[in-house]
């Protein structure tokens, strides 16, 4: 039975659907995709899914899932749905401009708070929100970073509401993940659905890894033409280790752990068979706390003792810069539109989701009275952790969150529960709608590059709003049309 015969029970009324209008007519930019999947038989769909799963296993495209209910971490392939998300060129152009604008303002904000703190002095952001922030690093105060770039790689999470309008849900500025799923997903789709891909005029992402490498190269101290760049990983037990190995291999940089690096004479060196080689740029995938046991967490075995001394001396660059996380705190997020107006003198192109700051009594009282209607997030957590989705929560969960908010209101924000858009996924040979978001990746160096399409994340459980891979979410390839 073809998927086309299944559309009579497909719900396109309750939420904005990426493929279908409310009357189930197909949106023009999805016509070729719908035509292909609508005529494919169940056996062929199953064969394609099996081939996709097999390729992911063979290539080790995995994600390590840690659960309190399991004694051992579970390594699995990330769920990948092969119906691509398609975005028209004019829509993407607006997203691209909005992401560039947002990253530019956020980068200026991080520089400001570690220098003059003008935005605080002018009363735009409360001083307490900065100095009490978990990710604020006094060690960065007064330090000029290479090229003035704090946020080399960022992931801006976007959603669409019931009208199809884009909103920024979160800013991921410390060490955003998902690059590998974006690139490998495109490779798999372009091979398994070659004719559809070629006929769809999809914007290429092939050069984006070159932009990534160029962004890292541009940070090299003294403008070295051929800098030594390393990717610093916590090791093979990290949930994103596959991505670390993928990026290091694809960009031709060294994959290292802290024990592979040594501090000497205010410089960082890589130990290899040729002896010690000076490192110019470190793309780190470990948190600030573990970067340098002499500067941050003294018990860290993951970092490099003395790294911050070499950094302050200007002999090595770190991407993303330490202390950048102060700008992706969920309470600071609420002020990003004000940052754009303050630093750039522009109106935001992309709006925030309406957000309540719970340190404000009036907003806190409102939230406590309407918890069953709102989403509550712990400001310093990510990955879907420390979160309450009011409409789907039990009475006990709501009561527990209310007590936590009363105890420590500064730890939480609340947001309007948005009706996330949906896109079809293939379930047992038929299309079924699932909620999605979009992680748009920006790379900042001498110029800023936004990877066309980014990574569409999918809440694979029917009705769920949680798209994070750590919570069982999956991904789709995202096709931005070139015309």
Buried (B, 14 or more C-beta within 10 A) or exposed (E): EBBBEBBEEBEBEEBBBBBBEEEBEBBEBBBBBBEBBBEBEEEEBBEBBEBBBEBBEEBEBBBBBEEEEEEEEEBEBBBBBBBBBBBBBEBBEEBBEBBBBBBBBBBBBBBBBBEEBEBBEEEBBBEEBBEEBEBBBEBBEEBEBBBEBBBBBBBBBBBBBEEEEBBBBBBBBBBBBBBBBBBBBBBBBBEBBEEBBEEBEBBEBEEBBEBBBBBBBBBBBEEEEEBBBBBBBBEEEBBBBBBBBBBBEBBEBBBBBBEBBBBEEBBBBBEEEEEBEBBBBBBBBBBBBBBBBBBBBEEBEBBBBBBBBBBBEBBBBBBBBBBBBBBBBBBBBBBBBBBBBBBBEEEBBBBBBEBBBBBEEEBBEBBBEEBEEBBBBBBBEBBBEBBBBBEBBEEEBBEEBBEBBEEEBBBBBBBBBBBBBBBBBBBEBBBBBBBBBBBBBBBBBEEBBBBBBBBBBBBBBEEBBBBBBBBBBBBBBBBBBEE
